[in-house]
Amino acid sequence: MKLKDLTSPFYVWQRAFEKPYTQAKPIQERIGAHAYRGFHINDIEKCVGCGTCEEICQNGAIDMVKIAEKASQKGDSGLVPRFDYGRCCWCALCVDICTTGSLGMSNEYTWASDDPDSFRFTPGVDETSWQDSEHGYRRHPDYNLLKLERPEMKVLDPDEGLKSFDEVVAGYDHQQAILEADRCIECEICVATCPANMDIPDYIRAVREQDFDEGLRILYKTNPFSATCGRICTHHCETDCTISTFGKPLAIRWLKRYIVDQIPAERFAEILQDEVVENGHHVSIIGAGPGGMSAAYYLRKKGYGVTVYEASASGGGMLRYGVPSYRLPDDQLDKDIDYIVSLGVEVKYNCKIGRDVEFQQLMDESDAIFIATGLNQPSSMRIEGEDHPRVLSGLAVLDDVASHRDPGVGRKIAVIGGGNVAMDAARVSRRLGADVTVLYRRRIVDMPADKEEIHEAQEEHVRFVLQAIPVLIEDADSEEQVTIQWGEAEMVAEEGKRPRPVLQEDRMHTETYDSIISAIGQAGDFSFLPQDISDQLNQHWGKFEVDERQRTTVGKIFIGGDIANNVADAISAIADGKNAAIGIDDFVGAETN
Amino acid sequence: MFEINRLSEAELESGKYTKIWHGPQHPGITGNMSLELTLCGDDVVECKTHVGYLHRGFEKMMERRTFIQNFPIVCRIAVPEPTFNEYLYAAAVEELAGIEVPERAQWLRCLNLEMMRLASFLMWLGGASGSFGLRTVYQWTVTHRDYMLDLFEEMTGARIYHMYISPGGVRAPLPEGFTERAMSVMNGIEKLLFEVERVVLNNAVFKLRSQGLGVIDPGMVDDYGIVGPNARAAGFARDVRKDSPYLVYDQLDFETITHDKSDAYNRTVVRYQEMHQCISLIRQMLEQMPTEGSFHADLPNVLHWKIPAGQTYVKAECTRGEYGYFLVTDGSEYLRRVTIRGPSYTHAIAVMEKLVVGVNIADVAGLMVSLHTYPPEIER
């Protein structure tokens, strides 16, 4: 003990002259730090209701609820998170995992109310003073719990691809598939978007867990064309994948392909265990494309006797004759079709209704008829000279190539159109050694073709001449050639519509080609329908009007595929086939009782 | 060595002794636990500790939550020091999952841990002086702890439960201008420590009451598993930061602080010096820390994150000594088992029951605080 120990504590007194540290609340307010984890905010315009916040919340403080302000629609469940502040611990995992970045937190941290229920609130919907706060916790851009990058798909070098009709896309290897499947957050937004409502998160989980048998069973619940769709599906699901807000959407299509690729065709029957118990009824199906065959599959599983009438020599419809084999090899399409046929579906090839069999005969023999004949007639360009012998139709070229015939396109050709048929005709012609120019009346962004088809066509050195309107086709100097006159177009904005190309008559061009491939659209051919039936069916813009079960105004007749839906792609046709099977089953059941 | 002479029933009935409950709500107890004291006059002759007021079942809870969901929970295990729990959980998960943490994240984590140590010591210092009647000092230290909490609020988004160190790294880099503000808070605390030295350490009242109180015999250290400043005050230079360096401690300049006799006074001195050490470490880190680069590793999708089967024990030096997490995984999305070993377990139960015998009732609170124990960490 020293004397200092007695005197030094009096140093305390010096503090008496200092200002107090405390703040005089409520006269002075203390604002939370810039990144403080305060009360939640939600931008309901951005929120797609994926529910990942609810999934990750370890307190169960979040419920996804329906609100009046927001409707459920494509790519948006219409739900928003409601927070229970009796449970929330403000950890902000919900903000970190938010797929759209709509969730955040303000720096507001005091809230007094005599109503305990008010602390269960829906940010962005219930009025709060902090909803528009600029401050508060947001996920840092360099910190991400979502997996945004896709493993790169191995594809054939474009120049290599041009040398043959070999498949361009190699498919994922095992490690890539597992990595990609791991990215899925299982929000199920894609399920509602898929025309066939495939159980996408479930089969992705099967990939993750490497249970491919289970994966195949899940696929076949909603889609008997999985090998095909795993390659050429238009994948609406990927467009709406919630991961795509900040990253690349899940490669849902390639994962589906990966499952089917793991299982040889011989094992399908053993895995799927589709047992058919005959119910004594019979259904006729016209067209063995994806719509007709998927209806056949689901009807057969319900025990119906099914006969499919197909005008061509093989099944698959547009998938076989419209999609070139570098996108969809024949053996993959056969894998799907052979399995359906193996269940006891009778397919009559080279049998055209109206020519070989009368439609009325089907009406008499069958309990129901499903028509899915597709769009197989090329549309007219409506210009002078389009009946020139060197003007070919895109469909005919693709058909020739699929049937291993030479379409005789020549060395220098022009393709007119911007849809998938135009792209395929152009790429097929490149493989046949031609120099290809695509003429399209609008811009690239207006092209109805798949983005990746356009991209791949460009990679394969297909030349694009845009805003070009064909005006006249005439004889060239040589009989083997044809001359086309086209004019440049200006895009003119129109209120409420997409911009319209207007021909500039002072800027005309003339060019000579070995052939011109017209691919500006297709229409259906319904000449096989007897007049009285045709009169009874409602048509609108060249498509038949049907309900959600593909029913028409004629009880027995169901219609689906490209001739009924406006999307006109394979997965929609498959969905139509499945829906028709349900509709037919209901109809026949009701008729029998 | 663990023998405790319990009084017989007859002796207790003799009328010579009084029994009182010290806690569970008592300002001298650093949390909710009770001491059942048997007194003879003013002196404690027997002590039984009672816990159970804070059992929240964290270890079981963690088996039912995914790996990412556990990280916001663990901070609650030791309330005044959430960060050490966050770090240990993250480190264990990273080791089992084979995740490499970016260098910048390691610096940020280390800074966060040292800031936490300083904030925790500031609160402890208030308790230590307050327990011996120096209530004014409590007001000072808690004020400066609040300035530390302001820094945490800026850095992590929260004052108490930071949830900053997540498996893979940290959630955000330092905000703009943080270094300057942190330096100014450090200067303030340095000034405070200068005052504390005059008012507490050189104070006849404090010295008389704390010197010779609760002496930990060097022989007890290993027998009881005593760690941290309690052991260092007895001359044991044991510090996980030095003995098995983690994060960036091997790049920082500091020495383990020891003393020659572990009584309440010297333990205060050791902690007082460690606070200076904290300030020095924080300054070093703020100056040397990389300001560019990633601060969070890429994780697998956390919504279905599976970690291969394995087990690991990770440890860190918290304010009270070695703090450890033992994690067992079985290849699923959940932990198979987690065991958390905090230093308070021995300090507040076995050591306390032994040291309190013979102590004047007025010094029981001071003794307990001088051991620096956290009941929430005992029960989890």
Interface residues (C-beta under 8 A of the other chain):
Chain A: M1 K2 K4 D5 L6 S8 P9 Y11 V12 R15 Y21 G32 A33 H34 A35 Y36 R37 T52 E55 I56 Q58 C89 W90 C91 A92 L93 D96 I97 M105 Y137 H140 D142 Y143 N144 L145 L146 K147 D182 R183 C184 I185 E186 R208
Chain B: R65 T66 I68 Q69 N70 F71 P72 I73 T136 W140 T143 D146 D150 E153 E154 G157 A158 Y161 M163 G169 R171 A172 P173 P175 E195 R198 V199 N202 N203 A204 V205 K207 L208 S294 F295 H296 D298 L299 P300 N301 V302 L303 H304
